[in-house]
């Protein structure tokens, strides 16, 4: 069920300008005013909390795949009925229900919500980043959604709906185009909130009618009229001018440290002899990270290297700090790094754009 697996995770650092008030406390019981509220901490300007003020989390592999011992460690936020769903004022998005065998789990923008057993008091977020799959949830206007089976991670709006760029844009989408591709708009630039896990810069483009359209790295953002549900990407590639904006992130393991991963969560590699000298069978074994147009890829928080593009017969291979990026055909899951050190020329990539060296290896 793609929609349930379309779980949200936010990548890239940016200052959050958030005007969401903290929900008022109930003087009698110490409970918050709604089922789902907003908390604040030194690490996050805003994040979702339950009625008791405890931090709520998302699970990246989710099609509600957290079961058995997982549920013991990550208890779900549940309700008796959908009538109990209440969202504090000012929080974008919607609540829903995921029907488990023996309980009704609360979802936010189709994302099942969980607590973490090691959090002891409000403000604790001991579960943040565990196993690179558990994350606190930010209630913001623009964030990266992860887990789509075809397109991996990409930017979405406040209700979780897919955002698109328009290739000919200097805001040249007008009239019927705007009917088919409604812009993401705000009353004021101060209303824009962006995930702290996204490094791009937001702004506004003033249209002729005075409407303020939101931009990301100077790219105007649009929805598509034929996307009906969270996870729909029906606008991708329409007329070869409409595209989603994917994200490059990082993964952290004890063995390899921090290294780059592609939109699908799989490890990315550099090729030591590269001036894009990987061709023919090499490209079969080491598929390049490609995008249809410049602007269709962005970086997660903490990645300060420069994104570039290498033209392969009219298609664009993504580069990071000048290094063409590749996957490895024998990596069967995001956790695998089977390409590391192959032939002493293939290596994982650090956020600084250097080859990862494991114990006993030496990158040339």
N, C-alpha and C positions, 0 to 999 in steps of 0.2 A: 504494500500500500504506500505509493510514493509520497502522498501528502503527509502521512505520519512520519515518514522517514526523512522528510524535508526539514531537518532539525537545524536550529539556528545557533550559529556561533559567530562571534564578532572578532574581526582581525584588524589591526593597525592602530597606532597611537595618535590621538587628536584631542584637543581640549574640548570637552563637552560643555555646551552652553544650554543648560537644562533648566526649565522653569516649572518643574513638577513639584508641587508642595508635598511635604511629608504628610501622610494621613494622620489625622488626629487620633490620640489615644483615648480609649474608653476609661474614664476615671475609676469605674467600679471594678472592672475585670482586668485592666491593663492590656486588653486586646485592641488591635487597630480597627479602623472604621470600616474596612472592607475585607473581603477574602484575600485579595491580592493588592498589595500596597507598594510604596517606594521607600527604600532605605538609602542611607548615605554612609560612606566610609572614606578613609584616607586613600584607598585604592580606586574606588569607583564613585563618581559624582552621584550616580543613581543606579539602583539595581532592585529587582523585584524581591519582595519578602511576603511571607504568609501572614495570616491574621495574628499570629503570635510574634511577628517581627523577625522570624528566622529566615535566613537566606534561602532563596529558591534557585534551583539549578536546572540546566538542560543537559541532555545526554546525546552526544553527536551520532552514534550509530542507531538512533532510535527509530524503530517502527514499534515502539514500546517493547524493545528487546531486553529491557532490564527485568529479570525474573529471579525467583528463588533467592539465593544469597545476595544477589545484587539489590533486591528490594529490601532486604534486611539492612544493608548499608546505606541505601538511598531510598528512604520511605517516600512514597508519592504523596502529593497534596491531593486529598480526596474530598468529596462532598456526598451528601445523601441524595441530592437531586440537582438538576440544572437550575432550579429556582434559587439555589444557594450561591450561584455565581455572581459575585460583585467585584467590580474593578474600581479602584480609587480614582477620584476625579483627576483629570490631567494626564492619565496614562494612555498613550496611543495603543491601538491594537484591540483584540477581542479575546475573551475567554471562551472555552468550549469544554467538551467532555470526551474523554476516551474511555470506552467501556471495557474494563478488564473482566476476567471471569468472576471475580468476587468483589469488585469495587468500581466506583466511578472516579477516574483520575482527571484532575483539572489540566487543561491545556491553555497555553497562551500563544496566539497566532499559530494554532495547530501543533504546538510544541508541548509535549508532556512535561509537567513540573515536578521536581523532586526536592526533598530536603537531604542533608548529609548527617549521618549519625554522629560524626565527630564534632559538629558544631554544637556548642553548649549554651551560647547566649546570643541575643540579637547583635548583629555586626560581625559575628564569626563567619568566615568563608574559607574554612579549611579544605573544602572540596574543590576550590578553584584550580583548574588545570590538571586534576588527577588523571593519569594515564592518557593525557592529551585528548580526553573525550568528555570531561565534565567541566562545565563552566557556569558562572553566575549569569543571570539574564539582565541585559540592559534594556530599559524601555525608551528607545530613541527613534528618531525619524528615519535615519538611514543606517543600515547595518548589513553584515554579510550573512547570508543563509548558506548552510552547508548540508551536504548529504544527498543532493539531487543525483539520481542514478545516471543521468546522461551528461549533466553540465557541472556537477560538483558544486563549488561555492561561487556565489555572485551577489551583487547588491540588490537589496529589496527596500521597499518603503515602509512606513509606520504600521501598515496593516499586514505586512508580510508579503505584499504583492511585488512581482518582479519589476525591476527598473531597466530601462533601455537607453542607449545612446542612438543618435541619428547622424549618420556619416556626413551628409552635406551641411551639417548644422552651422549656421550662425543664426540659430533659431529660425531656420527657413521652413519649419513646419507650421503652416497656417491653415485657416479655413477648415476644409474637410479633413485634412491631415490631423488637426487638433482634436477632431471628433474621434478619430480612430486611435489616436495616440495622445491621450490626455496628459498634460504636463503635471509634474509634482510641483505644487505651489505653496506659498506661505503668505501670511499677511505682512510679515516683517522678517528681515534676515536674522533677527534675534530669536525667532521661533525655531530656527534650524537646530536640531540636535543630531549628533552623529556618534556612533559607537567609538569608545576609546580604543577599540581594537582595529580601527581604520585610520590610515595615515594621510589619506587624501584631504584636500582643503575644500570646504563648501563655500558657496556664495549664491548670489541671485542674479538673474538676468531679467531686466524689466522689458516686458513686451509692450507693443504699441498701445494696448488697452490699459496699461498700468499694472497688469498682473505680474507678480514676482515669481518667476520660475526658478526652482532650486538647481544649482549646478554642483558638480563634483569634479574637482580639478579642471574647472572652466567648461565642463561638458554638461549641457542641459539634460535633465533627466525626465523620462516619460514612462507612462504605463502603456499597456496595449488593451484595447477594448475587448479583444477576444480571449484575454486571460480571465477566467471565471473564478479560479480557486488558487489558494496559496500553492506554489509549486508549479503552476502553469508557466510555460515559456514559449507560448505559441507565436510570439513575435520574433523569435530568434531567426535571423537571416532573411526576414521578409524583404523582398526586392533587393537583396544584397546591400541594404543600407541601415537596417535596424539590428542592433546586437546588445546582448547582456554585457555586463562588466564583471569579469571573473576576478578572483583574488589569489595571490600567492601568499602562503603563510609559512610557518615554521613548525617543526616538531622537536621535542626535547626527549632524549633518552639517556639513560646512564651510560650506555655503551658509546654512543656517538656524539653526545652533547646536543647542541641546537643546530638544525640544518633545514634547508629550504624544502618545502613541499608544494606541489601544484594544486590547482583548484579541486582536483579529485582526492586530495589528501596523500597522494603517493609521493615518495621521495623523488627529488630532482637531482640530476648529476651534471657535472662538467666533464669535458673530454680534453685531456691535457694537450694533444697535438692540434687543438682546434683552431682553424680558421674556417670552421664549418666543414672540416675534412671528413666528417662522417657522412657517407653516401651509400646508396645501393643496399646491400644486405646489412650494413651497419645501421641504417635507419630503420630496418625491420626489427633489429634487436634492441635498438635504443631510439624509440619514437620521440621526436622533438616536441616540445611544448609549443603549440601553434595558436595564433589568434587570427581572426579574419581581418581586423583593422587595428591600427594604433589607437590607444585609448580603451581597448576592450579588456585590459588587465590592470590590476592595481595591487598595492602591497599591503601587508599586514603590519601591525604595530611593531616598532623596533627594527624594521627593515629600512635602512637609510640608503642602500645602494641604488644605482640608477638603472631603471628599466630601459631597454632598447629593443631593436628588432633587426633581424637578419633576413633579407629577402631570398627565399628559396623558390625560384621560378614563379614569382608572383604571390606566393604565400609567405606569411610572416612568422618566423621562429623568434620566440622571446629570448632576450638576453638579460643577464643581471651582471652589472659591472663589466659589461663587454663579453661575458661568457655565455655562449649559447646553452640553453637548458634542455635536458633530455630526461625521459623516463627509462626504466629498464624492463624489458619484456618478461623477465623472470621474477619480478616483484608481484606477488599474487594478492597482497593486501597492503594497506597503508603502513602497517607496522614493519614491513620487510625492507631490508636494505641490501639485497643480494648483489647489487651492482657495485657496492663499495670495494674499491681496490682491484677490480677486474683488469687483468693484464697490466696492472700498475699504471693505467691511464684514465680510469674512470673513478670519480670520487664524488661523494656528497659535498654540498656547498654550505659554508658557514654564512651567517648574516653579513659578514664583512667581505664576502665574495672570495673566500679562500677555500682550498681543498681540505676536507676533513681528513685527519690522520688518526686511525685507530692504533692501538698498541701493536707494535711490530710492523707497522706500515710506514712508508715514506713516500709522500707525493712528490713527483718530479717537478 
